[in-house]
Amino acid sequence: MLTLLLTTLLTQLPAQTLRTGAAQVRITPPIGTPLGGNYTLRPAATIHDELHAKALVLELNNEKAALVALDVVTIDRETVDSARQLIQQQTGIPPTRIMISATHTHSGPITGSSTHHEWAGSTHPLAREFRQRFPSLIAESVAKAHANLAASTVRAGLGQEHSLSINRRWLKAGGATDWNRITTPTPADNVIRPLGPIDPDINVLSFESTSPKRPLATYVNFAVHANCIGGTIVSADYPGTLSQLLAIRDPAMITLFTNGAAANINPLHLPEMRGIPGTARAERIGTILAGDVFKILNQMHTLAPHAITSASRIVSLPLAQSPAEEVNWARQIAQGFGKPGQAPFLDLVKASRVLDVARWGGKPRDAEVQVIALGREVAWVGVPGELFAELGLAIKRASPFPRTIVVELANDSLNYFPNRKAFAEGNYEPVSTRFAPGAGETLVDAATALLIQLF
Ligand SMILES: [Zn+2]
């Protein structure tokens, strides 16, 4: 009797085999939809390549997790909440185990609703329509991946690439901060050194079905802005090229690209490519990255995860405060937007921040930091905004996991998270951030605590 009971119990125990499902859903917006990522209205005029919502679902011992990568510039909390709710209804995966991030392509539909998003067309009927459909498109990608779950193995690899990115903040000869560098400086640029590092890590995970043996998904994380293109072209930017080239492995394989801590990191272009179409610049970056991934794929090691775990923490972040006269000034700047004599760029950036903080009532804002882990081997850290490279590197250094993947613009987009030092140095990101100095470091502390807890 006891033997029978034991046998029954043992056969009911879940098999300790990882199952993986991957899928993508097209999310290319119609022509005319305003594009996100700039302080100007840019209605989409041509489609260079299709945009996707891509989902990876993992299951181990009846525990599941979903990682979603979206070809959009940012993803806001409202969309994440709706999508997570739909995903939970359709697949049973709880919100704490769903990480939804944006690749940060600046050639996709506008998705946010803050002041500068309004300037760039977020209230346009086509933009509203996209936002309305977006949660169900995201959920559809996860439901499809969930339906594809199959016994799999997972391999991990790490490489480095130093030639594709540049810290975009440099110290000028006179002491000021030079911003938005995209090429190696020449003596004429009169700059001394970068004000921060890049993160050269390329983290690669390959999920392969066991029978038949074929690649299901390649997960790639690298830290560099996807802003190669500009204008009114719809494109997934360099992650699109990367995905097309990695499909050489298997046409049905899904490539999920997520951006690392890239707030202050731009793509490093060849100077002679400044004047040519941005799509060519994106293709060059994506091609080299794909070459790196192919090299890394030959130096991978197989993981043997025993569990999928997750943890989230909501931290309350104090906002950047403005005196009342600054709010009046910002309203005047906003009134002049798009008119002759429009304010200079950094004034637009500051006014947008001041108006957003006023709109939020100046009260501290909640930010979710999320960690999903595969055994004690790989941890994904989701941060809800654009994180300075220094802060992403700090998370990696503090993590007890052998492989820590920092995913920015995950589960929300609360604008920039500079490190403390950048506030004194000034220029774009610390002017743009909605938060008081220290918010970025608070995210690092929360991520570190979660990583140690899960390990
Ligand atoms: Zn950005």
Boltz pocket constraint, residues with backbone or C-beta under 6 A from the ligand:
constraints:
  - pocket:
      binder: B
      contacts: [[A, 104], [A, 225], [A, 262], [A, 263], [A, 386]]
      max_distance: 6.0
